[in-house]
Amino acid sequence: MTGPGDGAAPGDLPGTGEPGEARRSLRVLTLNLWHGRPARGSGLDAEAASVSPVLARGALDRLAGQIADLDVDVLLLQEVDKAMGRSARIDQAAHLAAALDTPWWRFAAAFGGTGFGGLNPWHWLHLRPGESAVPGGSGYGVAVLSRVPALTWHVAHLPGAGPAIRRTPRPRATIESPRVALAAV
C-alpha cells in the first residue's frame, strides 16, 4: 500500500500486490453512516451502541471489516459524527481511518457543537461552524478517507434550501439544514 513517506509519487495508486505493479483504476465507495447506528438486521442494539463507546467502536470495526473486503481506495462518508453524545462521543472518521489504514483523511462539519439533547435536539449546534469551530470539539458532517495521497483539502459550506413543507400524511413546515462539501486533490 502507498503511504506517506514511502517514496510513492502523489499520483500513484495502491498496487495490486505484485512487485512493481500499480493499479490503473480507482475504487470509490460512498456510504451514509447514519451517525454510526448499526444497520437494521445486524444483530447489534442501536440504542445501546449510541451510549456505549465499546459497542459503538465494535459497530464501526464491524463496518470497517466489511469495507476492507471491498478493497476501496477512497471512502466518501455522509452523516458522520465527531464526539457527539448520540454516537458515544467517538470521532467516527478518525476511528474508521485508523481501522482501514487510510492515512489521508479529513472530516468537515455542517454543524458544530454538542447538540442532540433535551427538548430541542438542535439547541447546542452551531449552524455554520467556522474552520476552527470543530477541530477539538464535536460536530456532524462528511468525511473523506483515502489510501491515495491527498495534496490539498477544500471545504465549502453550502446553504440549506430554507423553509419547506414536508409532504407527509400530516404536512409540516421544516427548515432545511445547511450542507457541507469536502474535496481532496
N, C-alpha and C positions, 0 to 999 in steps of 0.2 A: 504494500500500500504506500502511496505517496504521502509524505507528511512534511511538516515544517522542518527545515534544516537538513533534509536528506539529499540535497543536491538536485532535486527534480526541478524542471523548468515550470514556470507558472501555468502553462497550457497543457502539461502532461496529465493524462488521466490515469487512475489506478490501473495497474497491469492485471492480466488475467491469471497470473500465477507462473507463467513461463518466463524464464530469464530473458530480459531484453524485449519482451512483447508488451506493447501498450494497447489498451482498449481504444477502439475508434468510435465507440458510441458512449453516450452519457445517459445513465439510468436515473430518472427523476420520479419521486413519489410525492404526492400531495396528500395530506391527511388532516382531518379535523379531529383534534384531541378531545373536544367537548370537555375542556378543562380537566382532562385526565381521568374522567369517570370510566370505570371498567365497562366494557360493552355488554349489552343485554345478552344473556345466554352464555357469558364467560364463566359463570360459576362464582364470580367474585362479588362481594357485597359492596355496592356503590356507596351507600351511606357510611359504612364502616371505613372504607378507603378514603372518604373525604375528611376524616378526623384522625386517622391513624397513619403517621408517617411510614411505619413499617409496611402496612397494607398498600398505601399509595405508591411507595417505591417498588413494591412487588408487582403491582399492576403495570407500572411503567417498564420494569425489567421484562415482564412477560411480553409487552408490546414491542420492546426493543428486540427481543428474540425473534419475533415474527417479522419485523422489519429487516433484521440482519439476514434472514433467509431469502429475502428478495434481492439482496446484493445491490442496493441503490447507492448512487454516488452523491446525490443531492436530495435532501428531505425538506419539503416545504410544509410547515405546520401552521394550522389555524387554531384559534381558541385556546391559546397557551396561557397558563397561569404561572406567575412568578411570585412565590411567597404569599399566596392568597390563602385565607382561612379555609375556604371550601375545598381546597386541594391539599390539606395538611401542611401548608406553608412550604411546599417544595418548589424549588426552581426547576420546573419541568424541562425546559430547554437544556439547561446545564446537565441535568441528570441523564437525559437521553443522549446528549453529545458525548458524555463520558462512556455510557453503556455501549454506544455504537462506534466509539473510537473515531469520531468526526472532529478533527482539530480546528476546523474553521466553522464557527457558528456565531449566530447573533440573535438576540431577542429584541423586538421593538414593540412598545406598549401603545395600544389605542387608549387605554385608561391607566392611570397610575393611582395608587392608594390601596388601602386595605379592603374597603367595601364588603358587601355581601354579609351583612349582619344587621340585626334589629328589624324594625318595621319597614324601613326603606333600605333595600339592599344596595342601592347606588349612593347612599349618603356620603361615604368617605372616599368615593372615587373622584379623581380629577379628570374631566372630560378631555383635556388636551395636555397630556404630560409633555413637558419640555424634555430636551435631550438628557438633562441631568436629573429629571424627576424620578427616575426608576432605578438606575444602576444599583444602589444599595437597598432599594425599597421594594415594594410589591406592585404588581401590575397585571394586566390582561392584554394579550395581543397576538402577534405572529412570530414565527422563528424560521430561520434557515439554518440547516446543518449540512455540512459538506465535507466530503473526502477530497474534493478538488480545491486547490488553493483559491482563496478569495483575496484579491488585492485591495479592493475598496468596498465599503458598505454604504448604501444610500437608504435613508428613511424619509418617507413622505407621509405626512398626516393629511388624511382626506376628510372632507366634510361628510356628515351623515346626510340622509335625504331630507331631514327636517320632519315636521309633523306629517302624520299619515293616519289613515283609518284602516285598521286591520279587518280584512274580510273573513270573518268567522261567524258562526251561528249567532253570536252576540257581538256585533261590531263594537270596537272600542278605538279611541284615539291613542296613538303612541308617538313618541319622538324617536326617530331613527338615530342610533348612536353613531359617533364618528368612527372612522376606519383608519387603518394604517397600512402602508405598503412598505415592503422591505426588499431591497435588491442587492445582490452581490455581483461584483465584476471581477 
